[in-house]
């Protein structure tokens, strides 16, 4: 599924967004600026991604309050008409992680294989429980990557595996026929108990995946089937395609997933994935 592409303002680059974000912090939340400047010096890719997500949330019309350095919390609390409607925590993929999962051989300058970043996404989600849990509104982890190969491992078909787990060949014990399915390995929101898929990591309502390039964002997402705080992600992030389970709960194999955009299922996006 093609992601949504959102262009930066005409003539602007990611560094212009960083400058604008610093101006916002300086004027409205000066206590947050020193910490951001330290992150910009020590982890520039991560800090630039933070600025990009701030710009995107502002572009959507949210009133944004950044993390209070005195007591922590999510990176952004987003309000509409003075009411808290969304919290967003930002995490990023290092270039070395992207290159490794893309199977890129620097000597040959070609990709040998592509492995979706399911394991890394799971690790980032598990590390953000304290920032996301307990808020009285939907909670989103925004995971960014800025390497030129990031779209290979975190967008497109990779998004489906982040939801259902890494795909592998399953052999039917009776017919001995092999088929592609899942054992929910490294699924961000599902685990198998008692033979059926069950929800996990319910402190998050969903996952926003974002490739940050020099002049635009590419966006797609994953909706949790049963979060502590449900969210209509098509309303929260208009035009962003989200993959979700078409039916929940699931009583027996296969899983049925589809993509949704602007509140409607995308025709032709349904896929059935067996599990043991």
Secondary structure, DSSP 8 states (H G I E B T S, - for coil): ---EEEE-STT--HHHHHHHHHHHHHHH-HHHHHHHHHHHHH-HHHHHHHHHHHHHHHHTT-EEEEEETTTEEEEEEEEETTEEEEEEEEEEE-HHHHHHHHTEETTTTEE------HHHHHHHHHHTHHHHTT-SSEEEEEEEE-STTHHHHHSTHHHHHHHH--EEEEE-TTT--EEEEE--TT-SSEEEETTEEEE--TT-SEEEEEEE-SSEEEEEEEE-SS-SS---HHHHSTT-EEEEESSSS--SS-EEEEEEETTEE-TT--EEEEE-
